[in-house]
Amino acid sequence: MSISILVVDDEPDLEILLIQKFRRQIRDGALRFLFARDGVEALTILADHEDVDVVLSDINMPRMDGLSLLSKLRERGESLSTIIVSAYSDMANIRTAMNRGAYDFVTKPIDFSDLEATIAKTIHHVEAMREVQRRQAAAEQARASLSRYFSPNLADRLASSAGALELGGARRQVASLFTDLTGFTTLAEAIEPNVLGPLLNDYIVGMTDIVFAHEGTVAKIIGDALHVLFGAPTDQPDHARRAIACSLELDAFACSFREHWRETGIEVGHTRIGAHVGSAVVGNFGGGRFFDYSAYGDTINIAARLQAANKTLGSRVCVSGAIAAMAQDFCGRPVGDLLLRGRSEPIRAFEPLNPEKCASGETQAYLRAFEELQAGDCHAVASFAALVGRDPEDRLASFHLKRLLNGDASTVITL
């Protein structure tokens, strides 16, 4: 690494002495010297040579002295390491120079062994500062990339950890959440690009902002669909609770988003959400060419299929019993025991609700109706019919009523 030193002194003999003293370092390319006769000329040279690292300056010079030069450098925000040269008896000026940002000083007459040691120490300081700047730049670059996937706080932590996202995966306990905007492909074909762009951008920004607020990781964005992880890449003991809380807030945003665009005459579909918790292999599988933070395993597949199950059930949010059991203070309506594609055993699923809706009379009536369904009680038909009569928009109650009327009185639902 080459170090450039600007020498500011009105004594012409100093230039010859320095070149002779440091001729080996100059020949090897380790040092480069530039020379100015006073502070005015020094500022001109610095303007033309942004790669100067060290300034070696006398104090007493014509036009602009060394102390004034230090003040000018500080005003301009120059991050240069400055060595001041002055008579030993001039300690007041040396003290002033140090207060104005000088890194070190040498006294006249110059002892070149002392000067060499001082320059070596200053170069070491410059190299240390360069390394700090390099690491800061790398961290900023990493943070900019990571911020596409992770919440700002998490991105900061990962950017400062050199090995946090090395290639390869690790098995972790995670909560996996999938979202899908229904009918988006049809919508994209029906509206103009200048409308579609802002619509999709506003949707994705709104959804990812909510994910980041819950410190989730956006593992994938494919069109309008999101795959979100909690508990990766860093541990989150409450990952199940975060996923449930996030799913409810995503649902509320999506409903509000849908109403907003409906008022403009554009019909946006519902957002379907599914979530599950369990073991998965998580890591960066980009192969070094691009960043692809992904998760694989049965946990991920089940979350994706629970999201798709909403289409059959008529619900918007469907989560597994496993994640409901892990989430503190979970509140929701049981959906049934879903026999998902590719699985031999059904899993209990729930529709999560906020506390207010969970405590409502309609929810309590649904819970009683589901208990009757689960017990094989023939009164379940009348109970679900009453629910639909009070709220025809309760699609989950309508789904169960339709099944019961078709003679299917089991809680097992084959998808």
Residue pairs with C-beta under 8 A, 6 or more apart in sequence:
1 30
1 127
1 130
2 29
2 30
2 31
2 32
3 30
3 31
3 32
3 53
3 54
3 123
3 126
4 31
4 32
4 33
4 34
4 49
4 51
4 52
4 53
4 54
5 31
5 32
5 33
5 34
5 52
5 53
5 54
5 55
5 56
5 119
6 33
6 34
6 35
6 36
6 42
6 45
6 46
6 49
6 52
6 54
6 55
6 56
7 14
7 15
7 18
7 33
7 34
7 35
7 36
7 56
7 57
8 35
8 36
8 37
8 38
8 39
8 41
8 42
8 55
8 56
8 57
8 58
8 61
8 66
8 69
9 35
9 37
9 56
9 57
9 58
9 61
9 85
10 37
10 38
10 58
10 61
10 62
11 58
14 110
15 33
15 35
17 112
18 33
19 26
19 33
21 112
21 115
21 116
22 31
22 33
22 116
25 31
26 32
26 33
34 45
34 49
34 52
36 42
36 44
36 45
37 61
37 62
38 61
38 62
38 63
38 64
38 65
39 57
39 61
39 63
39 64
39 65
39 66
39 68
39 69
39 72
40 63
40 64
42 55
42 57
42 64
42 69
43 64
43 69
43 72
45 52
46 52
46 73
46 78
46 80
52 80
53 80
53 81
53 123
53 126
54 80
54 81
54 82
54 83
54 119
54 122
54 123
54 126
55 69
55 73
55 80
55 81
55 82
55 83
56 82
56 83
56 85
56 119
57 66
57 69
57 70
57 82
57 83
57 84
57 85
58 66
58 84
58 85
58 86
59 65
59 66
59 67
59 84
59 85
59 86
59 90
59 93
59 94
59 97
60 66
60 86
64 72
66 84
66 85
66 86
66 97
67 93
67 96
67 97
67 100
70 82
70 84
70 97
70 100
70 101
70 102
71 100
73 80
73 82
73 101
74 100
74 101
79 129
81 103
81 122
81 125
81 126
81 129
82 97
82 101
82 102
82 103
83 102
83 103
83 104
83 105
83 106
83 118
83 119
83 122
84 94
84 97
84 98
84 102
84 104
84 105
84 106
85 105
85 106
85 107
85 108
85 110
86 93
86 94
86 97
86 105
86 107
86 108
87 107
87 108
88 107
88 108
94 105
97 105
98 105
103 122
103 125
104 118
104 121
104 122
105 118
106 114
106 115
106 118
139 159
139 160
140 159
142 158
142 159
143 155
143 156
143 159
145 291
146 154
146 155
146 158
146 159
146 165
147 155
148 218
149 155
149 217
149 218
149 219
149 291
149 293
150 158
150 212
150 217
150 218
150 233
151 211
151 212
151 213
151 214
151 215
151 216
151 217
152 212
153 215
154 215
154 217
154 233
154 234
157 164
157 234
158 164
158 165
158 233
158 234
164 233
165 233
165 283
165 284
165 291
165 293
166 284
167 283
167 284
167 285
167 286
167 287
167 288
168 283
168 284
168 285
169 281
169 282
169 283
169 284
169 285
169 296
170 281
170 282
170 283
171 279
171 280
171 281
171 282
172 231
172 232
172 235
172 279
172 280
172 281
172 282
173 231
173 239
173 277
173 278
173 279
174 229
174 230
174 231
174 232
174 239
174 277
174 278
174 279
174 280
174 282
174 295
174 299
175 229
175 230
175 231
175 239
175 240
175 242
175 243
175 275
175 276
175 277
175 323
176 227
176 228
176 229
176 243
176 275
176 276
176 277
176 278
176 280
176 295
176 299
176 300
176 302
176 303
176 304
177 216
177 226
177 227
177 228
177 229
177 230
177 243
177 246
177 247
177 273
177 274
177 275
177 303
178 225
178 226
178 227
178 228
178 273
178 274
178 275
178 303
178 304
178 306
178 307
179 207
179 225
179 226
179 228
179 250
179 254
179 271
179 272
179 273
179 307
180 224
180 225
180 271
180 272
180 307
180 308
181 203
181 224
181 225
181 254
181 268
181 269
181 270
181 271
182 269
182 270
182 271
182 272
182 311
183 268
183 269
184 223
184 224
184 269
187 196
187 266
187 267
187 268
187 269
188 196
191 199
191 266
195 266
199 261
199 266
199 268
200 223
200 224
202 257
203 224
203 254
203 257
204 221
204 224
204 226
206 253
206 257
207 226
207 250
207 253
207 254
208 218
208 221
208 226
210 246
210 249
210 250
210 253
211 217
211 218
211 226
211 228
211 246
211 250
212 218
213 249
214 230
214 242
214 243
214 245
214 246
214 249
215 230
215 236
215 242
216 228
216 229
216 230
216 242
216 243
216 246
217 228
217 229
217 230
217 232
217 233
217 293
218 226
218 227
218 228
219 227
219 228
219 229
219 293
219 294
219 295
220 226
220 227
220 294
221 227
227 295
227 300
227 304
228 243
228 246
229 282
229 295
230 236
230 239
230 240
230 242
230 243
230 246
231 239
232 280
232 282
232 295
233 282
233 283
233 293
236 242
238 328
239 277
240 277
240 323
240 326
240 327
241 326
241 327
241 328
241 329
241 330
243 275
243 277
243 319
243 323
243 327
244 275
244 319
244 323
244 324
244 327
244 330
244 352
247 273
247 275
247 317
247 319
247 352
248 317
248 352
248 353
248 354
250 271
250 273
251 271
251 273
251 316
251 317
254 270
254 271
254 316
255 270
257 268
258 268
258 269
258 270
258 271
261 267
261 268
262 268
270 316
271 316
272 307
272 308
272 310
272 311
272 316
272 317
272 318
273 307
273 310
273 316
273 317
273 318
274 303
274 304
274 305
274 306
274 307
274 308
274 309
274 310
274 317
274 318
274 319
275 303
275 306
275 317
275 319
275 320
275 323
276 299
276 302
276 303
276 306
276 319
276 320
276 322
276 323
277 299
277 320
277 322
277 323
277 326
278 297
278 298
278 299
278 302
278 322
279 297
279 299
280 295
280 296
280 297
280 299
280 300
281 295
281 296
281 297
282 293
282 294
282 295
282 296
283 293
283 294
284 291
284 292
284 293
284 294
285 292
285 294
286 292
286 293
301 342
302 320
302 340
302 343
302 347
303 320
305 340
305 341
305 415
306 318
306 319
306 320
306 338
306 340
306 349
307 318
308 415
309 318
309 338
309 340
309 349
309 415
310 316
310 317
310 318
312 399
312 413
312 415
313 335
313 395
313 396
313 399
313 413
314 395
314 396
314 398
314 399
315 335
315 351
315 395
315 396
317 351
317 352
318 335
318 349
318 350
318 351
319 332
319 349
319 350
319 351
319 352
320 347
320 348
320 349
320 350
321 347
321 348
321 349
321 350
322 347
324 330
324 332
324 350
324 352
330 350
330 352
331 352
331 353
331 354
331 355
331 358
332 350
332 351
332 352
332 353
332 358
333 350
333 351
333 353
333 363
333 366
333 367
333 370
333 396
334 348
334 349
334 350
334 367
334 370
334 411
335 348
335 349
335 350
335 351
335 396
335 413
336 348
336 349
336 400
336 411
336 412
336 413
337 346
337 347
337 348
337 349
337 411
337 412
337 413
338 346
338 347
338 348
338 349
338 413
338 415
339 345
339 346
339 412
339 413
339 414
339 415
340 346
340 347
340 415
341 415
346 412
346 413
351 396
353 363
357 363
362 387
362 390
362 391
362 394
365 383
365 386
365 387
366 387
366 394
366 396
366 397
368 383
369 380
369 383
369 384
369 386
369 387
369 397
369 400
370 400
370 411
371 377
372 379
372 380
372 383
373 380
373 384
373 400
373 404
373 409
373 411
374 411
376 409
380 400
380 404
380 409
381 401
381 404
381 405
384 397
384 400
384 401
384 404
385 401
387 394
387 397
387 401
388 394
388 397
388 398
388 401
391 397
392 398
403 409
403 413
